[in-house]
Amino acid sequence: MRKKLFVLTLILIGCAAVFGQPKTDLQRLVETEIAFAAAAEARGTKSAFLGFLADDGVVFRPEVRNGRDFWRSQPESAALLSWRPVWADISSDGRLGYTTGPWEYRPKGKNDQPAAFGQYVTIWKKQADGVFKAVLDIGISHENPTAAGAKTEKSPLASAEKWKSPADAGQGDKTVKEQVLLDRLGSIFSQRVMSKKLLGHLADDAVVLREGQTPYVGKAQVAANAEKIDRDFPPDGFLNFEGTATPSQGNLTYAYGVYKLTHKDKSVSRWNFLQIWKYRGGRWQVALDLFMPIPPAPPASAPKN
């Protein structure tokens, strides 16, 4: 079903071009993401990322770093990382948007069987020349989504309607200062049961992504799976986070950083996080929430005598 909807979307985009209808910024954004994935298949993942990342774009390998610096340091590989967007949205001024969808990894190239699966999120920003470039790319891993009972096969993420940016007519734009957003994150992250506080900020159709779990879509689904969503955040120890919030663009903004939990035994667990916020219904709401664990650093080598 998702493949059919994906093809339908491409046909609709093509029809708009054929009949001379002007493309929306959302259509341009989706086309850019599709071209990004096509470049990865045609020229390799390294070349594709170097071609579509903004100069200041960031990736998480495993912690945040400049994306172009990271990919320049990587060797060429025959492996194929493939993906496709199934959910996209853009700011009211058409300058900031994001796409998300499933990814697969084939170690020996496109004729190989996929060995890993997950969900990616890419944030795009329109550059001075009008071209969209990726300013952030992150993702989680999870089980094979085609396995029996996997909820991504029946998820609203597959709905073609999600290509349409929600019409917030009459809502207007509202600037949110970076520190205000960080204060809101602190309020959410300080809760011992994270999903409990998060629910109060979630948009009704929000996407929540957690490592090892297929996507949760909508406040109701998040509430029904709160225990699973919170399973990696035990209610003990000292909580802290370091984040970077971006100035709001139209009715969209985002923040990312590191969430840290220091346990009673002094061990530390850390996660990269990303939250995308959208101003709708007269208030700022979380449109997408992602946590990706950061592997613990390997122990330092013993000094040589």
Secondary structure, 3 states (H helix, E strand, C coil): CHHHHHHHHHHHHHHHHHCCCCCCHHHHHHHHHHHHHHHHHHHCHHHHHHHHEEEEEEEECCCEEEHHHHHHCCCCCCCEEEECCCEEEECCCCCEEEEEEEEEEECCCCCCCCCEEEEEEEEEEECCCCCEEEEEEEEEEECCCCCCCCHHHHCHHHCHHHHCCCCCCCCCCCCCCHHHHHHHHHHHHCCCCHHHHHCCCEEEEEEEEECCEEEEECHHHHHHCHHHHCCCCCCCCEEEEEEEECCCECCEEEEEEEEEEECCCCCEEEEEEEEEEEEECCEEEEEEEEEEEECCCCCCCCCCC
